[in-house]
């Protein structure tokens, strides 16, 4: 599968309550050729999963009202889209285990390199298309 051809049709939903992180992730993913949809809170993120039909979701763990674990659990009720949790918490290993238990496909620890996010998204896309 041609990586560039895949990225051009790959829509990523970024759900994070931090505007700077959303902008940074949106910029680096767009630069790599991905289509980016952003949501600034959990409820908007769930609506976007339903209406936008993303190919993958990059989801922050620490958000007000509803944390990323609950959002992931609810996404799983709607879709089998790959979900990459993003955590900045001190106990990342616990987040990875908890994330797996609610259906997350992967977990990135903040701060992460842009190339790591792109690489993991591409790996998820490739495994889903095989």
N, CA, C and O atoms as CSV, one atom per row, in Angstrom:
chain,resi,resn,atom,element,x,y,z
A,1,UNK,N,N,0.844,-1.184,0.000
A,1,UNK,CA,C,0.000,0.000,0.000
A,1,UNK,C,C,0.886,1.243,0.000
A,1,UNK,O,O,1.807,1.342,0.811
A,2,UNK,N,N,0.623,2.185,-0.891
A,2,UNK,CA,C,1.399,3.409,-1.012
A,2,UNK,C,C,1.066,4.349,0.146
A,2,UNK,O,O,-0.081,4.760,0.319
A,3,UNK,N,N,2.094,4.683,0.938
A,3,UNK,CA,C,1.886,5.503,2.126
A,3,UNK,C,C,1.286,6.860,1.786
A,3,UNK,O,O,0.361,7.298,2.469
A,4,UNK,N,N,1.770,7.529,0.772
A,4,UNK,CA,C,1.250,8.848,0.411
A,4,UNK,C,C,-0.210,8.766,-0.027
A,4,UNK,O,O,-1.013,9.627,0.332
A,5,UNK,N,N,-0.554,7.751,-0.789
A,5,UNK,CA,C,-1.945,7.592,-1.234
A,5,UNK,C,C,-2.854,7.342,-0.046
A,5,UNK,O,O,-3.980,7.839,-0.010
A,6,UNK,N,N,-2.381,6.581,0.920
A,6,UNK,CA,C,-3.181,6.302,2.109
A,6,UNK,C,C,-3.419,7.576,2.897
A,6,UNK,O,O,-4.552,7.853,3.290
A,7,UNK,N,N,-2.371,8.361,3.136
A,7,UNK,CA,C,-2.507,9.560,3.947
A,7,UNK,C,C,-3.481,10.555,3.333
A,7,UNK,O,O,-4.187,11.247,4.067
A,8,UNK,N,N,-3.538,10.648,2.010
A,8,UNK,CA,C,-4.413,11.616,1.383
A,8,UNK,C,C,-5.887,11.311,1.629
A,8,UNK,O,O,-6.716,12.216,1.539
A,9,UNK,N,N,-6.226,10.097,1.929
A,9,UNK,CA,C,-7.616,9.776,2.198
A,9,UNK,C,C,-7.860,9.468,3.676
A,9,UNK,O,O,-8.914,8.935,4.022
A,10,UNK,N,N,-6.931,9.786,4.530
A,10,UNK,CA,C,-6.983,9.435,5.941
A,10,UNK,C,C,-7.415,10.642,6.764
A,10,UNK,O,O,-6.716,11.655,6.790
A,11,UNK,N,N,-8.558,10.545,7.433
A,11,UNK,CA,C,-9.102,11.634,8.258
A,11,UNK,C,C,-8.845,11.316,9.733
A,11,UNK,O,O,-9.229,10.257,10.227
A,12,UNK,N,N,-8.192,12.246,10.421
A,12,UNK,CA,C,-7.869,12.080,11.839
A,12,UNK,C,C,-8.661,13.090,12.650
A,12,UNK,O,O,-8.645,14.287,12.361
A,13,UNK,N,N,-9.351,12.598,13.664
A,13,UNK,CA,C,-10.053,13.455,14.610
A,13,UNK,C,C,-9.159,13.652,15.824
A,13,UNK,O,O,-8.766,12.682,16.473
A,14,UNK,N,N,-8.837,14.903,16.133
A,14,UNK,CA,C,-8.043,15.245,17.312
A,14,UNK,C,C,-8.997,15.797,18.358
A,14,UNK,O,O,-9.683,16.792,18.125
A,15,UNK,N,N,-9.034,15.134,19.526
A,15,UNK,CA,C,-9.897,15.581,20.627
A,15,UNK,C,C,-8.999,15.952,21.794
A,15,UNK,O,O,-8.360,15.088,22.395
A,16,UNK,N,N,-8.951,17.237,22.113
A,16,UNK,CA,C,-8.115,17.735,23.210
A,16,UNK,C,C,-8.668,19.081,23.637
A,16,UNK,O,O,-9.094,19.867,22.791
A,17,UNK,N,N,-8.671,19.363,24.938
A,17,UNK,CA,C,-9.191,20.632,25.429
A,17,UNK,C,C,-8.143,21.741,25.425
A,17,UNK,O,O,-8.451,22.878,25.783
A,18,UNK,N,N,-6.918,21.432,25.030
A,18,UNK,CA,C,-5.853,22.424,24.970
A,18,UNK,C,C,-5.708,22.913,23.523
A,18,UNK,O,O,-5.276,22.167,22.645
A,19,UNK,N,N,-6.075,24.174,23.295
A,19,UNK,CA,C,-6.066,24.754,21.956
A,19,UNK,C,C,-4.691,24.660,21.297
A,19,UNK,O,O,-4.599,24.374,20.104
A,20,UNK,N,N,-3.625,24.898,22.057
A,20,UNK,CA,C,-2.275,24.848,21.489
A,20,UNK,C,C,-1.929,23.447,20.993
A,20,UNK,O,O,-1.317,23.295,19.936
A,21,UNK,N,N,-2.314,22.438,21.742
A,21,UNK,CA,C,-2.033,21.058,21.336
A,21,UNK,C,C,-2.839,20.703,20.091
A,21,UNK,O,O,-2.317,20.073,19.171
A,22,UNK,N,N,-4.099,21.101,20.061
A,22,UNK,CA,C,-4.938,20.837,18.886
A,22,UNK,C,C,-4.321,21.489,17.650
A,22,UNK,O,O,-4.232,20.865,16.593
A,23,UNK,N,N,-3.899,22.733,17.786
A,23,UNK,CA,C,-3.299,23.437,16.650
A,23,UNK,C,C,-1.996,22.780,16.217
A,23,UNK,O,O,-1.757,22.611,15.022
A,24,UNK,N,N,-1.148,22.407,17.174
A,24,UNK,CA,C,0.127,21.777,16.857
A,24,UNK,C,C,-0.085,20.436,16.161
A,24,UNK,O,O,0.550,20.158,15.144
A,25,UNK,N,N,-0.970,19.608,16.703
A,25,UNK,CA,C,-1.238,18.309,16.092
A,25,UNK,C,C,-1.877,18.487,14.721
A,25,UNK,O,O,-1.533,17.780,13.774
A,26,UNK,N,N,-2.801,19.425,14.618
A,26,UNK,CA,C,-3.439,19.692,13.330
A,26,UNK,C,C,-2.431,20.124,12.284
A,26,UNK,O,O,-2.484,19.679,11.138
A,27,UNK,N,N,-1.507,20.996,12.681
A,27,UNK,CA,C,-0.485,21.470,11.757
A,27,UNK,C,C,0.406,20.326,11.278
A,27,UNK,O,O,0.631,20.166,10.079
A,28,UNK,N,N,0.910,19.533,12.221
A,28,UNK,CA,C,1.849,18.481,11.809
A,28,UNK,C,C,1.151,17.382,11.016
A,28,UNK,O,O,1.747,16.828,10.092
A,29,UNK,N,N,-0.078,17.054,11.345
A,29,UNK,CA,C,-0.794,16.033,10.575
A,29,UNK,C,C,-1.165,16.548,9.183
A,29,UNK,O,O,-1.047,15.822,8.196
A,30,UNK,N,N,-1.609,17.789,9.108
A,30,UNK,CA,C,-1.927,18.387,7.802
A,30,UNK,C,C,-0.693,18.447,6.924
A,30,UNK,O,O,-0.764,18.169,5.726
A,31,UNK,N,N,0.431,18.806,7.508
A,31,UNK,CA,C,1.694,18.881,6.768
A,31,UNK,C,C,2.076,17.521,6.185
A,31,UNK,O,O,2.718,17.446,5.137
A,32,UNK,N,N,1.679,16.458,6.865
A,32,UNK,CA,C,1.958,15.101,6.396
A,32,UNK,C,C,0.915,14.599,5.399
A,32,UNK,O,O,1.041,13.490,4.880
A,33,UNK,N,N,-0.113,15.408,5.127
A,33,UNK,CA,C,-1.100,15.037,4.132
A,33,UNK,C,C,-2.393,14.463,4.675
A,33,UNK,O,O,-3.259,14.060,3.899
A,34,UNK,N,N,-2.545,14.418,5.993
A,34,UNK,CA,C,-3.777,13.915,6.584
A,34,UNK,C,C,-4.836,15.017,6.603
A,34,UNK,O,O,-4.506,16.198,6.704
A,35,UNK,N,N,-6.086,14.632,6.507
A,35,UNK,CA,C,-7.193,15.560,6.732
A,35,UNK,C,C,-7.444,15.567,8.235
A,35,UNK,O,O,-7.526,14.503,8.849
A,36,UNK,N,N,-7.565,16.742,8.834
A,36,UNK,CA,C,-7.703,16.850,10.284
A,36,UNK,C,C,-9.034,17.482,10.640
A,36,UNK,O,O,-9.434,18.498,10.071
A,37,UNK,N,N,-9.715,16.858,11.599
A,37,UNK,CA,C,-10.932,17.391,12.202
A,37,UNK,C,C,-10.602,17.558,13.679
A,37,UNK,O,O,-9.996,16.671,14.279
A,38,UNK,N,N,-10.992,18.677,14.269
A,38,UNK,CA,C,-10.654,18.942,15.668
A,38,UNK,C,C,-11.907,19.121,16.508
A,38,UNK,O,O,-12.925,19.635,16.044
A,39,UNK,N,N,-11.805,18.682,17.764
A,39,UNK,CA,C,-12.864,18.891,18.752
A,39,UNK,C,C,-12.194,19.316,20.051
A,39,UNK,O,O,-11.197,18.727,20.469
A,40,UNK,N,N,-12.747,20.339,20.682
A,40,UNK,CA,C,-12.132,20.911,21.879
A,40,UNK,C,C,-12.676,20.362,23.193
A,40,UNK,O,O,-12.215,20.762,24.262
A,41,UNK,N,N,-13.639,19.462,23.135
A,41,UNK,CA,C,-14.121,18.836,24.368
A,41,UNK,C,C,-14.699,17.465,24.037
A,41,UNK,O,O,-14.849,17.103,22.870
A,42,UNK,N,N,-15.013,16.725,25.063
A,42,UNK,CA,C,-15.469,15.339,24.910
A,42,UNK,C,C,-16.763,15.225,24.116
A,42,UNK,O,O,-16.872,14.396,23.213
A,43,UNK,N,N,-17.737,16.054,24.453
A,43,UNK,CA,C,-19.032,15.974,23.762
A,43,UNK,C,C,-18.882,16.298,22.282
A,43,UNK,O,O,-19.459,15.617,21.434
A,44,UNK,N,N,-18.112,17.333,21.969
A,44,UNK,CA,C,-17.880,17.680,20.558
A,44,UNK,C,C,-17.126,16.560,19.850
A,44,UNK,O,O,-17.369,16.291,18.674
A,45,UNK,N,N,-16.218,15.915,20.559
A,45,UNK,CA,C,-15.483,14.796,19.978
A,45,UNK,C,C,-16.388,13.628,19.640
A,45,UNK,O,O,-16.258,13.031,18.571
A,46,UNK,N,N,-17.300,13.295,20.534
A,46,UNK,CA,C,-18.234,12.196,20.268
A,46,UNK,C,C,-19.156,12.532,19.096
A,46,UNK,O,O,-19.451,11.674,18.264
A,47,UNK,N,N,-19.608,13.785,19.036
A,47,UNK,CA,C,-20.435,14.201,17.893
A,47,UNK,C,C,-19.644,14.076,16.586
A,47,UNK,O,O,-20.182,13.644,15.567
A,48,UNK,N,N,-18.370,14.457,16.627
A,48,UNK,CA,C,-17.532,14.386,15.430
A,48,UNK,C,C,-17.305,12.944,14.979
A,48,UNK,O,O,-17.256,12.673,13.779
A,49,UNK,N,N,-17.168,12.021,15.927
A,49,UNK,CA,C,-17.033,10.613,15.547
A,49,UNK,C,C,-18.271,10.178,14.772
A,49,UNK,O,O,-18.168,9.491,13.756
A,50,UNK,N,N,-19.426,10.579,15.253
A,50,UNK,CA,C,-20.685,10.195,14.626
A,50,UNK,C,C,-20.882,10.864,13.257
A,50,UNK,O,O,-21.303,10.214,12.300
A,51,UNK,N,N,-20.579,12.154,13.172
A,51,UNK,CA,C,-20.866,12.912,11.943
A,51,UNK,C,C,-19.735,12.911,10.922
A,51,UNK,O,O,-19.992,12.939,9.718
A,52,UNK,N,N,-18.495,12.881,11.379
A,52,UNK,CA,C,-17.343,13.025,10.482
A,52,UNK,C,C,-16.759,11.687,10.017
A,52,UNK,O,O,-16.035,11.639,9.022
A,53,UNK,N,N,-17.068,10.615,10.724
A,53,UNK,CA,C,-16.561,9.281,10.371
A,53,UNK,C,C,-15.045,9.272,10.160
A,53,UNK,O,O,-14.574,8.943,9.071
A,54,UNK,N,N,-14.270,9.635,11.207
A,54,UNK,CA,C,-12.816,9.665,11.039
A,54,UNK,C,C,-12.246,8.260,10.859
A,54,UNK,O,O,-12.862,7.259,11.222
A,55,UNK,N,N,-11.049,8.228,10.285
A,55,UNK,CA,C,-10.331,6.965,10.121
A,55,UNK,C,C,-9.517,6.621,11.355
A,55,UNK,O,O,-9.146,5.465,11.558
A,56,UNK,N,N,-9.236,7.634,12.189
A,56,UNK,CA,C,-8.511,7.433,13.451
A,56,UNK,C,C,-8.825,8.610,14.363
A,56,UNK,O,O,-9.212,9.689,13.915
A,57,UNK,N,N,-8.644,8.366,15.663
A,57,UNK,CA,C,-8.892,9.405,16.665
A,57,UNK,C,C,-7.656,9.517,17.553
A,57,UNK,O,O,-7.163,8.516,18.074
A,58,UNK,N,N,-7.158,10.752,17.720
A,58,UNK,CA,C,-6.104,11.053,18.690
A,58,UNK,C,C,-6.804,11.740,19.852
A,58,UNK,O,O,-7.338,12.837,19.691
A,59,UNK,N,N,-6.809,11.108,21.022
A,59,UNK,CA,C,-7.680,11.491,22.132
A,59,UNK,C,C,-6.887,11.756,23.400
A,59,UNK,O,O,-6.142,10.893,23.863
A,60,UNK,N,N,-7.044,12.949,23.962
A,60,UNK,CA,C,-6.390,13.300,25.220
A,60,UNK,C,C,-7.070,12.568,26.377
A,60,UNK,O,O,-8.291,12.407,26.386
A,61,UNK,N,N,-6.279,12.129,27.343
A,61,UNK,CA,C,-6.833,11.445,28.512
A,61,UNK,C,C,-7.451,12.437,29.491
A,61,UNK,O,O,-8.565,12.221,29.968
A,62,UNK,N,N,-6.743,13.521,29.795
A,62,UNK,CA,C,-7.184,14.464,30.826
A,62,UNK,C,C,-8.011,15.593,30.218
A,62,UNK,O,O,-7.473,16.549,29.658
A,63,UNK,N,N,-9.333,15.461,30.344
A,63,UNK,CA,C,-10.242,16.512,29.886
A,63,UNK,C,C,-11.322,16.710,30.938
A,63,UNK,O,O,-11.676,15.775,31.656
A,64,UNK,N,N,-11.854,17.947,31.031
A,64,UNK,CA,C,-12.938,18.182,31.988
A,64,UNK,C,C,-14.236,17.508,31.536
A,64,UNK,O,O,-14.357,17.098,30.382
A,65,UNK,N,N,-15.167,17.399,32.416
A,65,UNK,CA,C,-16.476,16.774,32.220
A,65,UNK,C,C,-16.367,15.265,31.998
A,65,UNK,O,O,-16.890,14.491,32.800
A,66,UNK,N,N,-15.706,14.839,30.939
A,66,UNK,CA,C,-15.608,13.415,30.623
A,66,UNK,C,C,-14.170,13.140,30.186
A,66,UNK,O,O,-13.690,13.726,29.215
A,67,UNK,N,N,-13.481,12.240,30.908
A,67,UNK,CA,C,-12.084,11.980,30.547
A,67,UNK,C,C,-11.982,11.123,29.285
A,67,UNK,O,O,-12.973,10.578,28.799
A,68,UNK,N,N,-10.775,11.024,28.778
A,68,UNK,CA,C,-10.532,10.292,27.544
A,68,UNK,C,C,-10.892,8.827,27.614
A,68,UNK,O,O,-11.260,8.233,26.601
A,69,UNK,N,N,-10.793,8.230,28.791
A,69,UNK,CA,C,-11.155,6.814,28.925
A,69,UNK,C,C,-12.643,6.603,28.660
A,69,UNK,O,O,-13.037,5.674,27.955
A,70,UNK,N,N,-13.459,7.480,29.238
A,70,UNK,CA,C,-14.904,7.384,29.024
A,70,UNK,C,C,-15.255,7.703,27.572
A,70,UNK,O,O,-16.126,7.058,26.989
A,71,UNK,N,N,-14.586,8.689,26.990
A,71,UNK,CA,C,-14.825,9.011,25.585
A,71,UNK,C,C,-14.488,7.797,24.722
A,71,UNK,O,O,-15.250,7.446,23.821
A,72,UNK,N,N,-13.366,7.163,24.990
A,72,UNK,CA,C,-12.964,5.979,24.225
A,72,UNK,C,C,-14.003,4.874,24.359
A,72,UNK,O,O,-14.375,4.245,23.368
A,73,UNK,N,N,-14.472,4.636,25.577
A,73,UNK,CA,C,-15.490,3.610,25.800
A,73,UNK,C,C,-16.737,3.914,24.969
A,73,UNK,O,O,-17.326,3.009,24.379
A,74,UNK,N,N,-17.135,5.175,24.922
A,74,UNK,CA,C,-18.316,5.564,24.146
A,74,UNK,C,C,-18.066,5.490,22.643
A,74,UNK,O,O,-18.966,5.145,21.877
A,75,UNK,N,N,-16.848,5.812,22.224
A,75,UNK,CA,C,-16.512,5.664,20.804
A,75,UNK,C,C,-16.673,4.208,20.401
A,75,UNK,O,O,-17.181,3.915,19.318
A,76,UNK,N,N,-16.249,3.301,21.256
A,76,UNK,CA,C,-16.349,1.870,20.952
A,76,UNK,C,C,-17.792,1.418,20.778
A,76,UNK,O,O,-18.047,0.421,20.102
A,77,UNK,N,N,-18.747,2.137,21.379
A,77,UNK,CA,C,-20.161,1.825,21.183
A,77,UNK,C,C,-20.623,2.219,19.777
A,77,UNK,O,O,-21.607,1.678,19.273
A,78,UNK,N,N,-19.913,3.161,19.145
A,78,UNK,CA,C,-20.281,3.682,17.836
A,78,UNK,C,C,-19.437,3.123,16.697
A,78,UNK,O,O,-19.920,2.985,15.573
A,79,UNK,N,N,-18.172,2.798,16.986
A,79,UNK,CA,C,-17.227,2.569,15.899
A,79,UNK,C,C,-16.044,1.712,16.362
A,79,UNK,O,O,-15.745,1.630,17.553
A,80,UNK,N,N,-15.386,1.081,15.395
A,80,UNK,CA,C,-14.146,0.367,15.684
A,80,UNK,C,C,-12.939,1.158,15.172
A,80,UNK,O,O,-11.866,0.586,14.980
A,81,UNK,N,N,-13.101,2.466,14.951
A,81,UNK,CA,C,-12.035,3.345,14.500
A,81,UNK,C,C,-10.843,3.245,15.465
A,81,UNK,O,O,-11.045,3.184,16.678
A,82,UNK,N,N,-9.603,3.227,14.946
A,82,UNK,CA,C,-8.437,3.215,15.840
A,82,UNK,C,C,-8.401,4.457,16.723
A,82,UNK,O,O,-8.590,5.576,16.247
A,83,UNK,N,N,-8.156,4.244,18.014
A,83,UNK,CA,C,-8.072,5.336,18.980
A,83,UNK,C,C,-6.680,5.324,19.603
A,83,UNK,O,O,-6.248,4.316,20.163
A,84,UNK,N,N,-5.984,6.455,19.498
A,84,UNK,CA,C,-4.681,6.638,20.118
A,84,UNK,C,C,-4.854,7.606,21.275
A,84,UNK,O,O,-5.138,8.785,21.066
A,85,UNK,N,N,-4.684,7.114,22.486
A,85,UNK,CA,C,-4.781,7.973,23.663
A,85,UNK,C,C,-3.491,8.755,23.822
A,85,UNK,O,O,-2.406,8.244,23.543
A,86,UNK,N,N,-3.614,10.007,24.274
A,86,UNK,CA,C,-2.463,10.858,24.558
A,86,UNK,C,C,-2.493,11.174,26.044
A,86,UNK,O,O,-3.481,11.713,26.544
A,87,UNK,N,N,-1.429,10.848,26.750
A,87,UNK,CA,C,-1.406,11.083,28.180
A,87,UNK,C,C,-0.191,11.889,28.591
A,87,UNK,O,O,0.899,11.720,28.044
A,88,UNK,N,N,-0.386,12.749,29.543
A,88,UNK,CA,C,0.706,13.516,30.116
A,88,UNK,C,C,0.823,13.231,31.603
A,88,UNK,O,O,1.587,13.889,32.308
A,89,UNK,N,N,0.067,12.252,32.081
A,89,UNK,CA,C,0.058,11.922,33.500
A,89,UNK,C,C,1.344,11.228,33.919
A,89,UNK,O,O,2.040,10.630,33.098
A,90,UNK,N,N,1.645,11.315,35.194
A,90,UNK,CA,C,2.873,10.730,35.732
A,90,UNK,C,C,2.866,9.203,35.677
A,90,UNK,O,O,3.926,8.581,35.604
A,91,UNK,N,N,1.684,8.599,35.712
A,91,UNK,CA,C,1.601,7.134,35.753
A,91,UNK,C,C,1.151,6.602,34.397
A,91,UNK,O,O,0.070,6.025,34.273
A,92,UNK,N,N,1.998,6.804,33.374
A,92,UNK,CA,C,1.635,6.431,32.018
A,92,UNK,C,C,1.313,4.948,31.879
A,92,UNK,O,O,0.402,4.584,31.135
A,93,UNK,N,N,2.047,4.084,32.584
A,93,UNK,CA,C,1.808,2.644,32.465
A,93,UNK,C,C,0.383,2.303,32.870
A,93,UNK,O,O,-0.260,1.468,32.234
A,94,UNK,N,N,-0.112,2.937,33.916
A,94,UNK,CA,C,-1.496,2.710,34.329
A,94,UNK,C,C,-2.471,3.190,33.255
A,94,UNK,O,O,-3.501,2.556,33.025
A,95,UNK,N,N,-2.155,4.300,32.601
A,95,UNK,CA,C,-3.007,4.804,31.527
A,95,UNK,C,C,-3.049,3.832,30.357
A,95,UNK,O,O,-4.104,3.625,29.756
A,96,UNK,N,N,-1.902,3.234,30.030
A,96,UNK,CA,C,-1.850,2.276,28.926
A,96,UNK,C,C,-2.744,1.079,29.232
A,96,UNK,O,O,-3.507,0.640,28.372
A,97,UNK,N,N,-2.655,0.552,30.442
A,97,UNK,CA,C,-3.471,-0.598,30.832
A,97,UNK,C,C,-4.943,-0.213,30.847
A,97,UNK,O,O,-5.780,-0.938,30.308
A,98,UNK,N,N,-5.262,0.905,31.450
A,98,UNK,CA,C,-6.661,1.336,31.504
A,98,UNK,C,C,-7.187,1.640,30.102
A,98,UNK,O,O,-8.328,1.311,29.779
A,99,UNK,N,N,-6.356,2.267,29.273
A,99,UNK,CA,C,-6.758,2.558,27.906
A,99,UNK,C,C,-7.091,1.303,27.131
A,99,UNK,O,O,-8.079,1.263,26.399
A,100,UNK,N,N,-6.271,0.279,27.287
A,100,UNK,CA,C,-6.538,-0.998,26.616
A,100,UNK,C,C,-7.854,-1.595,27.083
A,100,UNK,O,O,-8.582,-2.197,26.293
A,101,UNK,N,N,-8.159,-1.432,28.351
A,101,UNK,CA,C,-9.380,-2.028,28.890
A,101,UNK,C,C,-10.654,-1.355,28.374
A,101,UNK,O,O,-11.724,-1.962,28.394
A,102,UNK,N,N,-10.544,-0.095,27.910
A,102,UNK,CA,C,-11.722,0.592,27.365
A,102,UNK,C,C,-11.734,0.597,25.839
A,102,UNK,O,O,-12.634,1.170,25.224
A,103,UNK,N,N,-10.735,-0.043,25.226
A,103,UNK,CA,C,-10.745,-0.201,23.776
A,103,UNK,C,C,-9.758,0.633,22.994
A,103,UNK,O,O,-9.813,0.639,21.764
A,104,UNK,N,N,-8.852,1.341,23.661
A,104,UNK,CA,C,-7.850,2.126,22.931
A,104,UNK,C,C,-6.883,1.187,22.214
A,104,UNK,O,O,-6.575,0.099,22.701
A,105,UNK,N,N,-6.416,1.625,21.059
A,105,UNK,CA,C,-5.494,0.824,20.256
A,105,UNK,C,C,-4.036,1.105,20.573
A,105,UNK,O,O,-3.175,0.259,20.331
A,106,UNK,N,N,-3.749,2.287,21.114
A,106,UNK,CA,C,-2.372,2.677,21.376
A,106,UNK,C,C,-2.392,3.834,22.360
A,106,UNK,O,O,-3.436,4.443,22.597
A,107,UNK,N,N,-1.220,4.137,22.937
A,107,UNK,CA,C,-1.111,5.240,23.887
A,107,UNK,C,C,0.210,5.954,23.657
A,107,UNK,O,O,1.265,5.321,23.617
A,108,UNK,N,N,0.155,7.258,23.506
A,108,UNK,CA,C,1.339,8.097,23.360
A,108,UNK,C,C,1.513,8.921,24.623
A,108,UNK,O,O,0.537,9.409,25.192
A,109,UNK,N,N,2.764,9.077,25.062
A,109,UNK,CA,C,3.053,9.868,26.246
A,109,UNK,C,C,3.529,11.249,25.820
A,109,UNK,O,O,4.482,11.382,25.053
A,110,UNK,N,N,2.849,12.279,26.329
A,110,UNK,CA,C,3.229,13.662,26.033
A,110,UNK,C,C,4.478,14.016,26.836
A,110,UNK,O,O,4.615,13.564,27.973
A,111,UNK,N,N,5.371,14.791,26.294
A,111,UNK,CA,C,5.377,15.259,24.920
A,111,UNK,C,C,5.887,14.156,23.992
A,111,UNK,O,O,6.791,13.402,24.353
A,112,UNK,N,N,5.313,14.068,22.814
A,112,UNK,CA,C,5.762,13.072,21.845
A,112,UNK,C,C,6.232,13.796,20.586
A,112,UNK,O,O,5.831,14.926,20.307
A,113,UNK,N,N,7.082,13.120,19.846
A,113,UNK,CA,C,7.596,13.694,18.603
A,113,UNK,C,C,6.523,13.579,17.514
A,113,UNK,O,O,5.798,12.585,17.460
A,114,UNK,N,N,6.424,14.581,16.661
A,114,UNK,CA,C,5.460,14.502,15.558
A,114,UNK,C,C,5.620,13.239,14.730
A,114,UNK,O,O,4.629,12.640,14.312
A,115,UNK,N,N,6.858,12.830,14.492
A,115,UNK,CA,C,7.083,11.629,13.683
A,115,UNK,C,C,6.525,10.384,14.360
A,115,UNK,O,O,6.110,9.448,13.677
A,116,UNK,N,N,6.507,10.357,15.698
A,116,UNK,CA,C,5.950,9.214,16.417
A,116,UNK,C,C,4.442,9.131,16.216
A,116,UNK,O,O,3.908,8.044,15.995
A,117,UNK,N,N,3.755,10.256,16.288
A,117,UNK,CA,C,2.313,10.273,16.064
A,117,UNK,C,C,1.987,9.820,14.644
A,117,UNK,O,O,1.122,8.968,14.441
A,118,UNK,N,N,2.675,10.386,13.676
A,118,UNK,CA,C,2.429,10.033,12.279
A,118,UNK,C,C,2.697,8.552,12.045
A,118,UNK,O,O,1.914,7.870,11.385
A,119,UNK,N,N,3.795,8.064,12.582
A,119,UNK,CA,C,4.164,6.661,12.403
A,119,UNK,C,C,3.123,5.716,13.011
A,119,UNK,O,O,2.758,4.713,12.399
A,120,UNK,N,N,2.657,6.035,14.196
A,120,UNK,CA,C,1.654,5.178,14.840
A,120,UNK,C,C,0.303,5.240,14.126
A,120,UNK,O,O,-0.388,4.227,14.016
A,121,UNK,N,N,-0.066,6.406,13.650
A,121,UNK,CA,C,-1.307,6.513,12.883
A,121,UNK,C,C,-1.216,5.682,11.607
A,121,UNK,O,O,-2.149,4.959,11.257
A,122,UNK,N,N,-0.099,5.791,10.926
A,122,UNK,CA,C,0.080,5.029,9.699
A,122,UNK,C,C,0.042,3.528,9.982
A,122,UNK,O,O,-0.546,2.765,9.215
A,123,UNK,N,N,0.668,3.104,11.080
A,123,UNK,CA,C,0.655,1.675,11.436
A,123,UNK,C,C,-0.764,1.192,11.693
A,123,UNK,O,O,-1.125,0.091,11.277
A,124,UNK,N,N,-1.572,1.993,12.370
A,124,UNK,CA,C,-2.968,1.615,12.638
A,124,UNK,C,C,-3.768,1.537,11.345
A,124,UNK,O,O,-4.559,0.615,11.147
A,125,UNK,N,N,-3.557,2.498,10.479
A,125,UNK,CA,C,-4.261,2.500,9.203
A,125,UNK,C,C,-3.891,1.264,8.383
A,125,UNK,O,O,-4.757,0.611,7.802
A,126,UNK,N,N,-2.623,0.959,8.344
A,126,UNK,CA,C,-2.155,-0.198,7.582
A,126,UNK,C,C,-2.730,-1.482,8.147
A,126,UNK,O,O,-3.173,-2.339,7.382
A,127,UNK,N,N,-2.737,-1.642,9.467
A,127,UNK,CA,C,-3.261,-2.881,10.055
A,127,UNK,C,C,-4.772,-2.997,9.867
A,127,UNK,O,O,-5.293,-4.109,9.774
A,128,UNK,N,N,-5.479,-1.884,9.808
A,128,UNK,CA,C,-6.928,-1.924,9.586
A,128,UNK,C,C,-7.297,-2.246,8.154
A,128,UNK,O,O,-8.377,-2.775,7.891
A,129,UNK,N,N,-6.395,-1.925,7.210
A,129,UNK,CA,C,-6.720,-2.154,5.802
A,129,UNK,C,C,-6.287,-3.533,5.316
A,129,UNK,O,O,-6.611,-3.922,4.194
A,130,UNK,N,N,-5.559,-4.274,6.146
A,130,UNK,CA,C,-5.087,-5.607,5.731
A,130,UNK,C,C,-6.125,-6.667,6.014
A,130,UNK,O,O,-5.899,-7.844,5.731
